[in-house]
Amino acid sequence: SMIKKTLFLLSALWIFLSAAQAQTTAPAPCGPLPNENQLRWHEMEFYAFIHFAINTFTDQEWGDGGNTPQMFNPTNLDCRQWARVCKEAGMKGIILTAKHHDGFCLWPTKYTEYSVKNSPWKDGKGDLVRELSDACKEYGLKFGIYLSPWDRNRADYGQPSYITYFRNQLEELLTQYGDIFEVWFDGANGGWGYYGGARENRNIDRSTYYDWDNTISLIRELQPQAIIWNECGPDIRWCGNEGGSVGETNWSLYNYKQFVPGEPDFKQLRVGIEDGKQWIPSEVNVSIRPGWFYHKYEDAKVKKLPQLLDIFYNSIGRNGTWLLNFPIDKEGRIHANDERAVLELRKALDEAFADDLARKAKAEAGNVRGGSKKYAASKAIDGKKDTYWATDDGVTQSDITFTFKKSTTLNRVLLQEYIRLGQRVKSFKVEANVDGQWRELARETTIGYKRILRLPTVTATQVRISILDAKACPLISNIGIYNAPQVLTEPQIVRHPNGEVIIRPADGESAVFYTLDGTAPTTQSLRYTGPFMADGVVTVSAVSVDMATGKQSTVSREEFGVSRTKWKVIAADANAARVIDGEAWPGWHQRGMMPADLVIDLGESLEIKGFRYLPDQSDYFPSGIITFYEFYVSDNGSEWKLVSEGEFSNIRNNPSWQMKEFAPVKTRFVKLRALNNTQGDKVAGYSEFDVLITK
Ligand code: FUL
């Protein structure tokens, strides 16, 4: 009958169609793949670092291990406050410096007396690792630990017995506090330390001393789900700087043991290795303030929204995770300024990514694997992380086009590869159809777990993303299109030695307003039209304003000290004047001698209480970064008096302003003597130098 025939035909068609579906084989994996621990970690994206130690109370970045535990005395410690702030900021975990380089332990370990148990905090009965791990559980955050391999307190540092000590401590931390999601081993070893009273220089053989393989086995045994950070793996790698960015090209691949921890390949770490042998993705660690530990003088230096947004796009937006540090203050809390800044960031991100415009568009792809629905373009906008748009094997160039129902304004594109089967895309471009014309908005390289592009704002009817090259057929699990609100970056303020102040807006279009009396500028304040004179002690505050929308940037502020009109750097090389020119770039290098002296004639006798030094600010190969120094004063430029000496701590990885204070002294000449540098060669480099005046 007719019905039977139709049924037969329909079932034949069904069998034929499903056979066609079934013939569409799943894509084969490509290159090294992430394991389950790494996949879980990628998805965390944003988590916190906490730096807290005796350093907090001594205003140091690196304690030398000789300070008494009596100094560790937070008056109002509250780990639940830390956890609350991190949770509200949308972070997924917290990593605590259980022991920093000074060796002081934040838990009552049974292996040393140098711990909280000999501090006044809770009469020695406290356990900070316990309190924070409990707070993390309460707030649904994961917990991780930083345990410094370099220990400037231990008498046996450098001997085999110290490695046993180190592992014993690790065992305590990995067995007594629940699940640990990440273990962080710092590569630093600056040589000098207290070492049980020896007070000497100790350099270990970085390639053999720590015997990392056995330490790693111990972690695998005690916490099989933990991710291990060391500069070069095994599980994740450093991004090569502490400034908050990883390369725009960023392969999640690397060669484990490509270098010895502590002797990193800064440039390669930024971009990964395209044909690297292991999956070792990068983590971007950066502090919300210039330093890792709390210093009151940095209360006004907390990174503001535009900077934090830059870091977000330069880390999470570039296939990295973001480990953002909060220096805990002397009370034992995340400072109100830091809390405000990170919550502002959360708000801005929620706003920027609230409305995914791609979801409202029709998606079509140039090539779809086997013509199958399973790999259709729509899989990139279905909100599911395990489905993806894929092309046929061998097709490494194809595109996906989003057509909107009506013209749509946009300025962000987010892309994700299905990394379970490897990182594949080598290059791609983004175009928009504006008034019937295709316009290229971006041409980029890698994608990886997540890539977010900031594009010029356009109003378009279509967006097209073209994969230009890939290691194998591309697998795109997610594409988002957004229109993020404009956030203006505050202007930069500099003053040249002649007293001329220059204000530079971050973009050419916004208007700048400023004040000279410390008050916040408004559109009623002075409008900046060009350089002006403001010599001597003065505070310049400036704001950028978009006159069309009325949007304002945050306010930038510079407190300028004494006039530099009479200052002179005493050196044969005329470029030496750059050290005091008020501009961080370019700087000056003194070559061929070590120790090296930077001598400045202040032109008059001044009472000073300290100095500041900004090392070479070059991105990739900064040089002449001074580590140990002496500072002298003189009335005549020939007889010198030593007023300060010591270390610029962690200056290689974090080359920010180094500030040193001493008892006020009157002087006309000052001399900064470099005793050595981070590279051990005869170069002393300076971006800027300044003295601190007694007011
Ligand atoms: C660096 C350390 O030396 C700093 O003190 C800080 O802990 C940072 C996260 O790593 O290398």
Residues whose N, C-alpha, C, O or C-beta is under 5 A from the ligand:
A	BS01	FUL	E61 D186 A188 W292 N650 N653
